[in-house]
Amino acid sequence: LCLSWELGGAGERAALALLTAVLLHEGGHLLAYLLSGIPLRRVIFDFRGVLIRPEPGFYPFSSELSALLAGSSTSFLWAAAAFILFPPAFWQASFAMGLWSLLPLPGMDGGEVVSLIAGRIWPGCDHGLRLFFICTRALVTLFIALGCLAFQSPLPLFWAACLWM
């Protein structure tokens, strides 16, 4: 991977920008979990990215919420710094990563935040929450399909497939 902006291709810069965005985003979660004292069960690397799972248990609401939001917060802070210091691919990848992770879908940071808040406000709201997630998934899939049409690219289909797994 060539780190010189003049010599490296756009694809290499985009790959490096995305890798940097993912590592910093997940690093934000990891740091927040460690600082809050929530033990981690596992950290998984797969084709969709990185997955950090804490040990099951009851933890303070503020600790869980801050750990869930730490990834996107780190992404947005890095995007602001990268906007000034690096080529556009870096801030764009980080900003997109922060927004993407806040989608209210199961397994995403946004979905976990919605679930945490809903469980705090309305204990036992599982049925309504499931319906909310189904509707949200349908809307996101529709927007991805529209993105395929607008950009004339099959790449958004890959992300749609990842959402349904």
Residue frames as a rotation matrix with the C-alpha (Angstrom) as fourth column:
LEU 1
0.589 0.808 0.000 0.00
0.808 -0.589 0.000 0.00
0.000 0.000 -1.000 0.00
CYS 2
-0.398 -0.741 0.541 1.55
0.749 -0.603 -0.275 3.25
0.530 0.295 0.795 -1.12
LEU 3
0.136 0.444 -0.886 1.20
0.912 -0.405 -0.062 6.06
-0.386 -0.800 -0.460 1.41
SER 4
-0.826 -0.417 -0.378 2.27
0.226 -0.861 0.455 8.83
-0.515 0.291 0.806 -0.96
TRP 5
0.127 0.967 -0.220 -0.82
0.097 -0.233 -0.968 10.72
-0.987 0.102 -0.124 -2.15
GLU 6
0.111 -0.129 -0.985 0.81
-0.881 -0.472 -0.037 11.46
-0.460 0.872 -0.166 -5.52
LEU 7
-0.722 -0.527 -0.449 1.91
-0.679 0.664 0.312 7.87
0.134 0.530 -0.837 -6.19
GLY 8
-0.831 0.429 0.353 -0.90
0.174 0.804 -0.569 5.88
-0.528 -0.412 -0.743 -4.59
GLY 9
-0.769 0.612 0.184 -4.06
0.218 -0.019 0.976 5.21
0.601 0.791 -0.118 -6.57
ALA 10
-0.351 0.740 0.573 -7.52
-0.789 -0.564 0.245 6.30
0.504 -0.366 0.782 -5.52
GLY 11
0.523 0.563 -0.640 -8.43
-0.198 0.810 0.551 2.71
0.829 -0.162 0.536 -4.66
GLU 12
-0.206 -0.698 -0.686 -5.48
0.654 0.423 -0.627 2.37
0.728 -0.578 0.369 -2.31
ARG 13
-0.884 -0.077 0.462 -6.34
-0.210 -0.817 -0.537 5.65
0.419 -0.572 0.706 -0.58
ALA 14
0.054 0.986 0.156 -9.97
-0.779 -0.056 0.624 4.58
0.624 -0.155 0.766 -0.21
ALA 15
0.433 0.055 -0.900 -8.95
0.253 0.951 0.180 1.21
0.866 -0.305 0.397 1.24
LEU 16
-0.605 -0.727 -0.326 -6.56
0.572 -0.112 -0.812 2.86
0.554 -0.678 0.483 3.70
ALA 17
-0.695 0.422 0.582 -9.21
-0.546 -0.837 -0.045 5.45
0.468 -0.349 0.812 4.62
LEU 18
0.374 0.897 -0.233 -11.81
-0.535 0.414 0.736 2.75
0.758 -0.151 0.635 5.26
LEU 19
0.168 -0.403 -0.900 -9.42
0.585 0.775 -0.238 0.62
0.793 -0.486 0.366 7.31
THR 20
-0.854 -0.498 0.150 -8.44
0.222 -0.610 -0.761 3.67
0.471 -0.617 0.631 9.37
ALA 21
-0.345 0.815 0.465 -12.11
-0.744 -0.540 0.393 4.60
0.572 -0.211 0.793 9.90
VAL 22
0.528 0.559 -0.639 -13.03
-0.118 0.794 0.597 1.08
0.841 -0.239 0.485 11.05
LEU 23
-0.140 -0.674 -0.726 -10.06
0.709 0.443 -0.548 0.74
0.691 -0.591 0.416 13.41
LEU 24
-0.913 -0.188 0.363 -10.62
-0.065 -0.810 -0.583 4.14
0.404 -0.555 0.727 15.02
HIS 25
-0.038 0.982 0.185 -14.38
-0.713 -0.156 0.684 3.56
0.700 -0.106 0.706 15.33
GLU 26
0.610 0.257 -0.750 -13.95
0.173 0.880 0.442 0.19
0.773 -0.400 0.492 17.03
GLY 27
-0.470 -0.836 -0.284 -11.04
0.587 -0.056 -0.807 1.57
0.659 -0.546 0.517 19.06
GLY 28
-0.579 0.365 0.729 -13.47
-0.553 -0.833 -0.022 4.15
0.599 -0.416 0.684 20.47
HIS 29
0.572 0.802 -0.170 -15.80
-0.466 0.488 0.738 1.38
0.675 -0.343 0.653 21.61
LEU 30
0.319 -0.529 -0.786 -12.92
0.548 0.780 -0.302 -0.65
0.773 -0.334 0.539 23.03
LEU 31
-0.732 -0.628 0.266 -11.54
0.201 -0.571 -0.796 2.29
0.651 -0.529 0.544 25.00
ALA 32
-0.233 0.732 0.640 -14.98
-0.786 -0.529 0.320 3.15
0.573 -0.429 0.698 26.38
TYR 33
0.695 0.466 -0.547 -15.61
-0.120 0.826 0.551 -0.44
0.709 -0.317 0.630 27.48
LEU 34
-0.046 -0.810 -0.584 -12.21
0.687 0.399 -0.608 -0.62
0.725 -0.429 0.538 29.18
LEU 35
-0.790 -0.265 0.552 -12.64
-0.105 -0.829 -0.549 2.75
0.604 -0.492 0.627 30.92
SER 36
0.029 0.896 0.444 -16.13
-0.840 -0.219 0.497 1.86
0.542 -0.387 0.746 32.16
GLY 37
-0.604 -0.367 0.708 -14.97
-0.738 0.592 -0.322 -1.50
-0.301 -0.717 -0.629 33.51
ILE 38
0.589 0.805 0.071 -17.36
-0.683 0.543 -0.488 -3.55
-0.431 0.239 0.870 31.36
PRO 39
-0.297 -0.759 0.580 -15.62
-0.267 0.649 0.712 -6.88
-0.917 0.057 -0.396 30.62
LEU 40
0.006 0.225 -0.974 -15.41
-0.996 -0.083 -0.026 -7.99
-0.087 0.971 0.223 26.99
ARG 41
0.577 0.265 0.773 -16.45
-0.233 0.960 -0.156 -11.44
-0.783 -0.090 0.615 25.86
ARG 42
0.048 -0.557 0.829 -14.92
0.794 0.525 0.306 -11.32
-0.606 0.643 0.467 22.38
VAL 43
0.108 -0.094 -0.990 -13.64
-0.545 -0.838 0.020 -9.17
-0.832 0.537 -0.142 19.55
ILE 44
0.189 0.089 0.978 -14.40
0.572 0.799 -0.183 -10.61
-0.798 0.594 0.100 16.10
PHE 45
-0.393 -0.307 -0.867 -12.98
-0.591 -0.637 0.494 -9.58
-0.704 0.707 0.069 12.73
ASP 46
-0.117 0.339 0.933 -15.00
0.599 0.773 -0.206 -10.71
-0.792 0.535 -0.294 9.70
PHE 47
-0.555 -0.164 0.816 -15.91
0.827 -0.216 0.519 -9.53
0.091 0.963 0.255 6.19
ARG 48
0.448 0.799 0.402 -18.41
0.689 -0.595 0.414 -6.99
0.570 0.091 -0.817 7.55
GLY 49
0.290 -0.395 0.872 -15.96
-0.430 -0.867 -0.250 -5.35
0.855 -0.303 -0.421 9.91
VAL 50
-0.800 -0.567 -0.196 -15.20
-0.002 0.329 -0.944 -5.71
0.600 -0.755 -0.264 13.60
LEU 51
0.376 0.926 -0.020 -17.62
-0.084 0.056 0.995 -6.84
0.923 -0.373 0.099 16.28
ILE 52
-0.801 -0.563 0.204 -17.00
-0.222 -0.037 -0.974 -6.11
0.556 -0.826 -0.095 19.97
ARG 53
0.284 0.917 -0.279 -19.25
-0.036 0.301 0.953 -7.96
0.958 -0.261 0.119 22.40
PRO 54
-0.377 -0.365 0.851 -19.24
-0.836 -0.262 -0.483 -7.37
0.399 -0.893 -0.206 26.17
GLU 55
-0.951 0.098 -0.292 -19.91
0.221 0.877 -0.426 -10.10
0.214 -0.470 -0.856 28.71
PRO 56
-0.046 0.991 0.127 -23.65
0.248 -0.112 0.962 -10.46
0.968 0.075 -0.240 29.32
GLY 57
-0.484 -0.066 -0.872 -24.75
0.874 0.015 -0.486 -8.75
0.045 -0.998 0.050 32.50
PHE 58
0.693 0.708 0.135 -26.35
0.672 -0.702 0.234 -5.71
0.261 -0.071 -0.963 34.00
TYR 59
-0.469 -0.879 -0.080 -24.17
0.879 -0.457 -0.133 -2.64
0.080 -0.133 0.988 33.78
PRO 60
-0.270 0.365 -0.891 -24.88
0.337 -0.831 -0.443 1.01
-0.902 -0.420 0.101 34.60
PHE 61
0.636 0.656 0.406 -27.04
0.628 -0.134 -0.767 2.63
-0.449 0.743 -0.497 31.92
SER 62
0.824 -0.332 -0.459 -24.60
-0.421 -0.901 -0.104 5.50
-0.379 0.279 -0.882 31.42
SER 63
-0.192 -0.945 0.266 -21.65
-0.455 0.325 0.829 3.13
-0.870 0.038 -0.492 30.97
GLU 64
-0.162 0.205 0.965 -23.44
0.655 0.754 -0.051 1.05
-0.738 0.624 -0.256 28.35
LEU 65
0.826 0.557 0.085 -24.75
0.448 -0.557 -0.699 4.10
-0.342 0.616 -0.710 26.51
SER 66
0.572 -0.676 -0.464 -21.36
-0.615 -0.728 0.304 5.82
-0.543 0.112 -0.832 26.45
ALA 67
-0.390 -0.726 0.567 -19.65
-0.125 0.652 0.748 2.64
-0.912 0.221 -0.345 25.20
LEU 68
0.133 0.532 0.836 -22.22
0.800 0.440 -0.407 2.28
-0.584 0.723 -0.367 22.41
LEU 69
0.951 0.309 0.017 -21.91
0.269 -0.798 -0.539 5.92
-0.153 0.517 -0.842 21.32
ALA 70
0.363 -0.892 -0.268 -18.11
-0.155 -0.342 0.927 6.05
-0.919 -0.295 -0.262 21.66
GLY 71
-0.225 -0.453 0.863 -17.53
0.735 0.502 0.455 4.50
-0.639 0.737 0.220 18.23
SER 72
0.404 0.459 0.791 -19.56
0.876 -0.442 -0.190 7.07
0.262 0.770 -0.581 16.32
SER 73
0.946 -0.108 -0.304 -18.20
0.046 -0.886 0.461 9.90
-0.319 -0.450 -0.834 18.48
THR 74
0.031 -0.996 0.087 -14.66
0.135 0.090 0.987 8.81
-0.990 -0.019 0.137 17.63
SER 75
-0.130 -0.013 0.991 -15.61
0.957 0.258 0.129 8.55
-0.258 0.966 -0.022 13.95
PHE 76
0.766 0.505 0.397 -17.00
0.595 -0.790 -0.144 12.09
0.241 0.347 -0.906 13.89
LEU 77
0.743 -0.573 -0.346 -14.00
-0.130 -0.631 0.765 13.53
-0.656 -0.524 -0.544 15.76
TRP 78
-0.232 -0.846 0.480 -11.60
0.411 0.362 0.836 11.78
-0.881 0.392 0.264 13.38
ALA 79
0.204 0.381 0.902 -13.66
0.979 -0.082 -0.186 13.00
0.003 0.921 -0.390 10.39
ALA 80
0.981 0.161 -0.108 -13.29
0.171 -0.981 0.091 16.59
-0.092 -0.107 -0.990 11.62
ALA 81
0.322 -0.938 -0.130 -9.52
-0.229 -0.211 0.950 16.20
-0.919 -0.277 -0.282 12.05
ALA 82
-0.269 -0.423 0.865 -9.13
0.654 0.579 0.487 14.34
-0.707 0.697 0.121 8.74
PHE 83
0.715 0.593 0.370 -11.07
0.683 -0.483 -0.548 17.08
-0.146 0.644 -0.751 6.94
ILE 84
0.872 -0.430 -0.234 -8.19
-0.396 -0.900 0.182 19.43
-0.289 -0.066 -0.955 7.72
LEU 85
0.153 -0.954 0.257 -5.22
-0.625 0.108 0.773 17.05
-0.766 -0.279 -0.580 7.59
PHE 86
-0.577 -0.370 0.728 -5.84
0.122 0.842 0.525 14.37
-0.808 0.392 -0.440 4.95
PRO 87
-0.952 0.256 -0.168 -7.35
-0.204 -0.122 0.971 13.80
0.228 0.959 0.168 1.50
PRO 88
-0.297 0.937 0.182 -11.18
-0.927 -0.329 0.179 13.74
0.228 -0.116 0.967 1.30
ALA 89
0.011 0.321 -0.947 -11.43
-0.208 0.927 0.312 9.93
0.978 0.194 0.077 1.35
PHE 90
-0.764 -0.404 -0.503 -10.37
0.359 0.381 -0.852 9.88
0.536 -0.832 -0.146 5.01
TRP 91
-0.865 0.492 0.099 -12.99
-0.385 -0.526 -0.759 12.23
-0.321 -0.694 0.644 6.41
GLN 92
-0.162 0.849 -0.504 -15.66
-0.920 0.054 0.387 10.82
0.356 0.526 0.772 4.10
ALA 93
-0.234 0.016 -0.972 -15.01
0.007 1.000 0.015 7.23
0.972 -0.004 -0.234 5.18
SER 94
-0.911 -0.171 -0.376 -14.99
0.362 0.108 -0.926 8.14
0.198 -0.979 -0.036 8.85
PHE 95
-0.709 0.706 -0.004 -18.10
-0.661 -0.666 -0.346 10.30
-0.247 -0.243 0.938 8.64
ALA 96
-0.043 0.686 -0.726 -19.95
-0.751 0.457 0.476 7.59
0.659 0.566 0.496 6.70
MET 97
-0.520 -0.217 -0.826 -18.83
0.263 0.880 -0.396 4.98
0.813 -0.423 -0.401 9.25
GLY 98
-0.987 0.145 -0.065 -20.20
0.011 -0.347 -0.938 7.08
-0.159 -0.926 0.341 12.11
LEU 99
-0.368 0.903 -0.222 -23.54
-0.922 -0.385 -0.036 7.61
-0.118 0.192 0.974 10.37
TRP 100
-0.155 0.267 -0.951 -23.82
-0.501 0.809 0.309 3.99
0.852 0.524 0.008 9.18
SER 101
-0.757 -0.221 -0.615 -23.27
0.319 0.697 -0.642 2.60
0.571 -0.682 -0.457 12.66
LEU 102
-0.896 0.444 0.019 -26.03
-0.265 -0.499 -0.825 4.82
-0.357 -0.744 0.565 14.09
LEU 103
-0.440 0.776 -0.451 -28.71
-0.559 0.156 0.814 3.17
0.702 0.611 0.366 11.94
PRO 104
-0.242 0.405 0.882 -31.36
-0.923 0.185 -0.338 1.75
-0.300 -0.895 0.329 14.28
LEU 105
0.399 0.279 -0.874 -30.90
-0.621 0.783 -0.034 -1.85
0.675 0.556 0.485 13.13
PRO 106
0.957 -0.064 0.284 -30.26
-0.180 0.638 0.749 -4.96
-0.229 -0.767 0.599 15.22
GLY 107
0.541 -0.826 0.158 -26.55
0.820 0.560 0.121 -5.50
-0.189 0.064 0.980 15.67
MET 108
-0.018 -0.507 0.862 -25.68
0.531 -0.735 -0.422 -1.90
0.847 0.450 0.283 14.78
ASP 109
-0.871 -0.375 -0.316 -24.75
0.465 -0.423 -0.778 0.69
0.158 -0.825 0.543 17.40
GLY 110
-0.728 0.646 0.230 -27.95
-0.601 -0.762 0.239 2.64
0.330 0.035 0.943 16.72
GLY 111
0.124 0.785 -0.607 -30.08
-0.239 0.618 0.749 -0.47
0.963 0.052 0.264 17.20
GLU 112
-0.256 -0.309 -0.916 -28.34
0.765 0.515 -0.387 -1.27
0.591 -0.800 0.104 20.47
VAL 113
-0.994 -0.089 0.058 -28.89
0.044 -0.844 -0.534 2.32
0.096 -0.528 0.843 21.67
VAL 114
-0.329 0.944 0.031 -32.59
-0.704 -0.268 0.658 2.19
0.629 0.194 0.753 20.76
SER 115
0.184 0.366 -0.912 -32.92
0.214 0.891 0.401 -1.18
0.959 -0.269 0.085 22.51
LEU 116
-0.623 -0.509 -0.595 -31.11
0.689 0.004 -0.725 0.09
0.371 -0.861 0.348 25.62
ILE 117
-0.938 0.294 0.184 -33.22
-0.335 -0.907 -0.257 3.25
0.091 -0.303 0.949 25.86
ALA 118
-0.110 0.954 -0.280 -36.48
-0.603 0.160 0.782 1.42
0.790 0.255 0.557 25.08
GLY 119
-0.019 0.039 -0.999 -35.71
0.509 0.860 0.024 -1.19
0.860 -0.509 -0.036 27.73
ARG 120
-0.875 -0.351 -0.333 -35.10
0.467 -0.436 -0.769 1.57
0.125 -0.829 0.545 30.24
ILE 121
-0.793 0.605 0.078 -38.27
-0.605 -0.796 0.019 3.51
0.073 -0.032 0.997 29.40
TRP 122
0.323 0.941 -0.104 -40.64
-0.938 0.333 0.096 0.63
0.125 0.066 0.990 28.62
PRO 123
-0.646 -0.550 0.530 -39.57
-0.631 0.775 0.036 -2.62
-0.430 -0.311 -0.848 30.25
GLY 124
-0.393 0.452 0.801 -40.87
0.295 0.887 -0.356 -5.58
-0.871 0.097 -0.482 28.26
CYS 125
0.342 0.536 -0.772 -41.32
-0.507 -0.587 -0.632 -3.75
-0.792 0.607 0.071 24.94
ASP 126
-0.533 -0.715 0.452 -39.80
-0.032 0.551 0.834 -6.52
-0.845 0.430 -0.317 22.83
HIS 127
0.007 0.605 0.797 -42.74
0.837 0.433 -0.336 -6.91
-0.547 0.669 -0.503 20.43
GLY 128
0.901 0.361 -0.240 -42.96
0.213 -0.851 -0.479 -3.23
-0.378 0.381 -0.844 19.49
LEU 129
0.201 -0.918 -0.343 -39.20
-0.547 -0.395 0.738 -2.99
-0.813 0.040 -0.582 19.20
ARG 130
-0.451 -0.325 0.831 -39.14
0.384 0.770 0.509 -5.94
-0.806 0.549 -0.222 16.79
LEU 131
0.483 0.717 0.502 -41.78
0.807 -0.143 -0.574 -4.28
-0.340 0.682 -0.648 14.64
PHE 132
0.792 -0.269 -0.548 -39.74
-0.261 -0.961 0.094 -1.06
-0.552 0.068 -0.831 14.66
PHE 133
-0.236 -0.966 0.110 -36.63
-0.345 0.189 0.920 -2.95
-0.909 0.179 -0.377 13.52
ILE 134
-0.201 0.229 0.952 -38.51
0.753 0.658 0.001 -4.72
-0.627 0.717 -0.305 10.72
CYS 135
0.827 0.555 0.086 -39.89
0.498 -0.654 -0.569 -1.42
-0.260 0.514 -0.818 9.40
THR 136
0.543 -0.703 -0.459 -36.48
-0.497 -0.709 0.500 0.22
-0.677 -0.043 -0.735 9.65
ARG 137
-0.390 -0.695 0.604 -34.82
0.085 0.626 0.775 -2.66
-0.917 0.353 -0.185 7.81
ALA 138
0.215 0.560 0.800 -37.38
0.883 0.239 -0.404 -2.44
-0.418 0.793 -0.443 5.03
LEU 139
0.955 0.150 -0.257 -36.77
0.067 -0.950 -0.305 1.31
-0.290 0.274 -0.917 4.66
VAL 140
0.161 -0.973 -0.168 -32.99
-0.517 -0.228 0.825 0.92
-0.841 -0.046 -0.539 4.66
THR 141
-0.354 -0.250 0.901 -33.21
0.490 0.771 0.406 -1.83
-0.797 0.585 -0.151 2.05
LEU 142
0.642 0.646 0.412 -35.43
0.718 -0.318 -0.619 0.40
-0.269 0.694 -0.668 -0.08
PHE 143
0.817 -0.382 -0.432 -32.91
-0.366 -0.922 0.124 3.25
-0.446 0.057 -0.893 0.17
ILE 144
-0.220 -0.924 0.312 -30.06
-0.238 0.361 0.902 0.89
-0.946 0.124 -0.300 -0.75
ALA 145
-0.037 0.292 0.956 -32.02
0.830 0.542 -0.133 -0.33
-0.557 0.788 -0.263 -3.78
LEU 146
0.928 0.373 0.014 -32.63
0.330 -0.803 -0.496 3.29
-0.174 0.465 -0.868 -4.79
GLY 147
0.410 -0.869 -0.278 -28.90
-0.500 -0.469 0.728 3.91
-0.763 -0.160 -0.627 -4.30
CYS 148
-0.296 -0.467 0.833 -28.15
0.408 0.727 0.552 1.07
-0.864 0.504 -0.024 -6.73
LEU 149
0.437 0.552 0.710 -30.38
0.883 -0.115 -0.454 2.74
-0.169 0.825 -0.539 -9.30
ALA 150
0.965 -0.017 -0.263 -29.02
-0.020 -1.000 -0.009 6.24
-0.263 0.014 -0.965 -8.67
PHE 151
0.237 -0.965 -0.115 -25.33
-0.665 -0.247 0.705 5.28
-0.709 -0.091 -0.700 -8.73
GLN 152
0.765 0.142 -0.628 -25.74
-0.595 0.528 -0.605 2.47
0.246 0.837 0.489 -11.29
SER 153
-0.407 -0.911 -0.070 -23.54
-0.722 0.368 -0.586 0.27
0.559 -0.188 -0.807 -9.14
PRO 154
0.370 0.556 -0.744 -24.18
-0.008 0.803 0.596 -3.16
0.929 -0.215 0.301 -7.57
LEU 155
-0.656 -0.747 -0.113 -22.01
0.107 0.056 -0.993 -2.32
0.747 -0.663 0.043 -4.51
PRO 156
-0.480 0.512 0.712 -24.99
-0.858 -0.444 -0.259 -1.17
0.184 -0.735 0.652 -2.38
LEU 157
0.521 0.669 -0.530 -26.45
-0.546 0.738 0.396 -4.67
0.656 0.083 0.750 -2.86
PHE 158
-0.231 -0.695 -0.681 -23.49
0.284 0.621 -0.730 -6.08
0.931 -0.362 0.054 -0.92
TRP 159
-0.920 -0.102 0.379 -24.33
-0.287 -0.483 -0.827 -3.81
0.267 -0.870 0.415 2.01
ALA 160
0.033 0.993 0.111 -28.00
-0.952 -0.003 0.305 -4.79
0.303 -0.115 0.946 1.77
ALA 161
0.383 0.049 -0.922 -27.00
-0.067 0.997 0.025 -8.47
0.921 0.053 0.386 1.96
CYS 162
-0.682 -0.696 -0.222 -24.87
0.222 0.092 -0.971 -7.71
0.697 -0.712 0.091 5.04
LEU 163
-0.609 0.511 0.607 -27.86
-0.761 -0.593 -0.264 -6.08
0.225 -0.623 0.749 6.75
TRP 164
0.415 0.888 -0.199 -30.03
-0.810 0.460 0.363 -9.16
0.414 0.011 0.910 6.34
MET 165
-0.060 -0.497 -0.865 -27.43
0.028 0.866 -0.500 -11.57
0.998 -0.054 -0.039 7.75
